[in-house]
Amino acid sequence: MSEPNATTSDPSAEKDPSDWVTGDEPATGPQKSYLGTLAREAGEDVPDDLTKADASRKIDELQEETGRGQ
């Protein structure tokens, strides 16, 4: 049996968005698209000017709220 990949099996191995080198850059297209979907499901509005790090945190928050991504 092979060892599982630590990044896929251990959520604690993920880097905190505030530590990302590119975290201050504008959110990516896929982040914005997914945020839009999650926000609609949660009945929330999401600002258009989020950074990559802020978008990642908001995605995590909305996934928990909507039950997606589990």
C-alpha positions in Angstrom: 0.0 0.0 0.0 1.3 3.4 -0.8 1.4 6.4 1.5 -1.5 8.8 1.0 -0.6 12.3 -0.2 -0.3 14.5 2.8 -1.9 17.5 1.1 -5.0 15.6 0.2 -5.4 13.5 3.3 -4.3 16.0 6.0 -6.3 19.3 6.0 -3.8 20.7 8.6 -1.1 20.5 5.9 -2.8 23.2 3.9 -1.2 26.6 4.0 -3.2 29.4 5.6 -4.3 31.9 3.0 -2.8 34.8 5.0 0.6 33.1 4.4 0.2 32.9 0.6 2.8 34.8 -1.4 0.1 35.8 -3.9 -2.7 36.2 -1.3 -2.9 40.0 -1.9 -3.5 39.6 -5.7 -7.1 39.8 -7.0 -9.3 36.7 -6.7 -9.0 34.4 -9.7 -11.8 33.8 -12.2 -12.6 30.3 -10.8 -12.7 31.7 -7.2 -15.1 34.4 -8.3 -17.3 32.0 -10.2 -17.5 29.5 -7.3 -18.1 32.3 -4.8 -21.0 33.5 -6.9 -22.6 30.1 -6.8 -22.0 29.7 -3.0 -23.3 33.2 -2.3 -26.5 32.6 -4.3 -27.1 29.4 -2.4 -26.4 31.1 1.0 -28.4 34.2 0.1 -25.4 36.4 0.6 -23.6 39.1 -1.4 -19.9 38.9 -2.0 -17.7 42.0 -2.9 -16.1 41.9 -6.3 -12.8 43.2 -5.1 -11.7 40.3 -2.8 -8.1 39.2 -2.8 -7.1 35.5 -3.4 -6.7 35.0 0.3 -10.0 36.7 1.2 -11.8 34.7 -1.5 -10.4 31.5 -0.2 -11.6 32.3 3.4 -15.0 33.3 2.1 -15.3 30.1 0.1 -14.5 28.1 3.2 -17.1 30.0 5.2 -19.8 29.6 2.6 -19.0 25.9 2.0 -19.6 25.3 5.7 -22.8 27.4 5.6 -24.2 25.7 2.6 -22.9 22.2 3.3 -20.9 22.1 0.0 -17.4 20.8 -0.2 -17.7 18.2 2.5 
